Amino acid sequence: MSTQADHGHELVPRPEQSPDALRAALAVVDPGRLPEMQRTKDEAFAKAVEWQSLSPVRSWVLAWARDIEIARRPDLSTRHARAKNNLEHEDPAVATAALRELSAVLDEAMKAVRD
């Protein structure tokens, strides 16, 4: 587990960017997604073999690190859930604001795991 900036209460420390560390963190913060994680991992590794490239594996690691960053931080998790709930709002202004907020949350989480 690595060090990170203080974002208030965090459910678990930020995991290292390895499949085992990400899986262990996901088992704590969102265990219902473990089957999805395994399925997408299998797909990424199959593509890596087919393409003879590690880029699918690296993309898988970053996507799950980002999602775990959101799930482990209640501040981001709350913003993420609220934005997703408003994406199909009947008021176009609310839906547009939700899309901007969702993008901001994803960007913030990705920046955190890349630093």
RODO-2510 file (C-alpha; in nm, 4 decimals, decimal comma):
residues 115
     n   res          X          Y          Z
     1     m     0,0000     0,0000     0,0000
     2     s     0,1332     0,3413    -0,0900
     3     t     0,1167     0,6800     0,0749
     4     q    -0,1323     0,9367    -0,0450
     5     a    -0,2656     1,2834     0,0243
     6     d    -0,5154     1,3185     0,3062
     7     h    -0,8715     1,3148     0,1718
     8     g    -1,0423     1,2630     0,5048
     9     h    -1,1627     0,9189     0,5992
    10     e    -1,0468     0,6492     0,3583
    11     l    -1,1797     0,2954     0,3827
    12     v    -0,8446     0,1370     0,2957
    13     p    -0,5031     0,2740     0,2033
    14     r    -0,4394     0,3178    -0,1687
    15     p    -0,3256    -0,0228    -0,2953
    16     e    -0,0174    -0,0870    -0,5016
    17     q    -0,0908    -0,1240    -0,8708
    18     s    -0,0646    -0,5003    -0,8900
    19     p    -0,3469    -0,7467    -0,9564
    20     d    -0,3219    -0,9040    -0,6103
    21     a    -0,3166    -0,5710    -0,4241
    22     l    -0,6052    -0,4334    -0,6290
    23     r    -0,8084    -0,7502    -0,5712
    24     a    -0,7468    -0,7346    -0,1947
    25     a    -0,8575    -0,3703    -0,1822
    26     l    -1,1668    -0,4373    -0,3940
    27     a    -1,2603    -0,7257    -0,1630
    28     v    -1,2896    -0,4662     0,1151
    29     v    -1,4434    -0,1662    -0,0625
    30     d    -1,6747    -0,3310    -0,3181
    31     p    -1,6684    -0,7130    -0,2980
    32     g    -1,9678    -0,7466    -0,5299
    33     r    -1,7453    -0,6375    -0,8187
    34     l    -1,4884    -0,9169    -0,7730
    35     p    -1,6387    -1,1362    -1,0488
    36     e    -1,6338    -0,8364    -1,2873
    37     m    -1,2722    -0,7692    -1,1954
    38     q    -1,1732    -1,1289    -1,2686
    39     r    -1,3617    -1,1318    -1,5990
    40     t    -1,2029    -0,8088    -1,7180
    41     k    -0,8610    -0,9277    -1,5997
    42     d    -0,8964    -1,2456    -1,8044
    43     e    -0,9997    -1,0388    -2,1069
    44     a    -0,7046    -0,7999    -2,0638
    45     f    -0,4547    -1,0816    -2,0353
    46     a    -0,6010    -1,2569    -2,3397
    47     k    -0,5714    -0,9339    -2,5416
    48     a    -0,2144    -0,8883    -2,4182
    49     v    -0,1222    -1,2299    -2,5537
    50     e    -0,3105    -1,1753    -2,8792
    51     w    -0,1646    -0,8271    -2,9341
    52     q     0,1783    -0,9171    -2,7954
    53     s     0,1566    -0,6007    -2,5877
    54     l     0,1224    -0,5178    -2,2199
    55     s    -0,1007    -0,2170    -2,2927
    56     p    -0,4279    -0,4056    -2,2234
    57     v    -0,2925    -0,5163    -1,8854
    58     r    -0,1753    -0,1653    -1,7990
    59     s    -0,5168    -0,0265    -1,8985
    60     w    -0,6857    -0,2875    -1,6777
    61     v    -0,4645    -0,1960    -1,3822
    62     l    -0,5304     0,1772    -1,4228
    63     a    -0,9067     0,1338    -1,4658
    64     w    -0,9341    -0,0777    -1,1505
    65     a    -0,6970     0,1458    -0,9536
    66     r    -0,9215     0,4395    -1,0502
    67     d    -1,2429     0,2583    -0,9542
    68     i    -1,0932     0,1460    -0,6224
    69     e    -0,9745     0,5021    -0,5560
    70     i    -1,3352     0,6176    -0,5922
    71     a    -1,4740     0,3358    -0,3774
    72     r    -1,2181     0,3743    -0,0987
    73     r    -1,2784     0,7493    -0,0612
    74     p    -1,6270     0,8372     0,0628
    75     d    -1,5936     1,1922    -0,0751
    76     l    -1,5390     1,0644    -0,4300
    77     s    -1,7823     0,7762    -0,3909
    78     t    -2,0641     1,0104    -0,2901
    79     r    -1,9940     1,2504    -0,5764
    80     h    -1,9685     0,9595    -0,8227
    81     a    -2,2998     0,8055    -0,7141
    82     r    -2,4817     1,1401    -0,7196
    83     a    -2,3507     1,2216    -1,0682
    84     k    -2,4406     0,8777    -1,2071
    85     n    -2,7920     0,9076    -1,0634
    86     n    -2,8452     1,2394    -1,2421
    87     l    -2,7053     1,1428    -1,5840
    88     e    -3,0516     1,0734    -1,7247
    89     h    -3,2320     1,3509    -1,5404
    90     e    -3,5278     1,5007    -1,7261
    91     d    -3,3757     1,8475    -1,6921
    92     p    -3,0970     1,8704    -1,9530
    93     a    -2,9048     2,1206    -1,7395
    94     v    -2,8981     1,8752    -1,4478
    95     a    -2,7892     1,5894    -1,6764
    96     t    -2,5150     1,8051    -1,8298
    97     a    -2,3905     1,9106    -1,4866
    98     a    -2,3924     1,5450    -1,3793
    99     l    -2,1822     1,4489    -1,6806
   100     r    -1,9300     1,7228    -1,5976
   101     e    -1,9198     1,6114    -1,2342
   102     l    -1,8761     1,2450    -1,3292
   103     s    -1,5882     1,3400    -1,5578
   104     a    -1,4310     1,5489    -1,2792
   105     v    -1,4551     1,2586    -1,0323
   106     l    -1,2998     1,0135    -1,2790
   107     d    -1,0223     1,2620    -1,3609
   108     e    -0,9497     1,3270    -0,9916
   109     a    -0,9333     0,9547    -0,9162
   110     m    -0,7091     0,8844    -1,2158
   111     k    -0,4764     1,1694    -1,1230
   112     a    -0,4512     1,0322    -0,7685
   113     v    -0,3500     0,6850    -0,8831
   114     r    -0,1013     0,8178    -1,1385
   115     d     0,0807     1,0469    -0,8892
***
